[in-house]
Amino acid sequence: MSMNLGSSEEDRGIMSEINTTPLVDIMLVLLIIFLITIPVITKTVKVQVPKAINIPTQTKPENITISITRDGEVFWGQSHVPTMAQLVDQIERQAVKVPQPEIHIRADAQTDYKNVGRVIAAINKGGLVKVGFITEPDRAMVPMR
């Protein structure tokens, strides 16, 4: 490296370049400090988290399928249910069975959430507790075998 002491008058002016060496030094020191202190600071409670496995739905004869169309029409199996009161009545009849059947909700992807919410409220009002949602797997996310 060479150093220019510059004796001419034009070299004596204010230096217009930023000296980044001190900035880099400070950033490296801060990085080292963070790398050392963060593992000491972060303390978590040791908990065994359950492993999630996507298991295909096993359809049993006692399971109930409620379908919701794009327009919000509700179907109990294959039969149309015109009102939520009739849906609640059908659910109450199923809720007294031991063991209670599962309800599987199949909602159109384009239906409004309020339609699904009304059905869930009817299921809750009817007294059934086992509710599942039937979905199609995202083919882009599923690894090929």
Buried (B, 14 or more C-beta within 10 A) or exposed (E): EEEEEEEEEEEEEEEEEEEEEEEEEEEEEEEEEEEEEEEEEEEEEEEEEEEEEEEEEEEEEEBBBBBBBEEBBBBBEEEEBEEBEBBBEBBBEBBEEEEBBBBBBBBBEEBBEEBBEBBBEBBEBBEBEEBEEEEEEEEEEEEEE
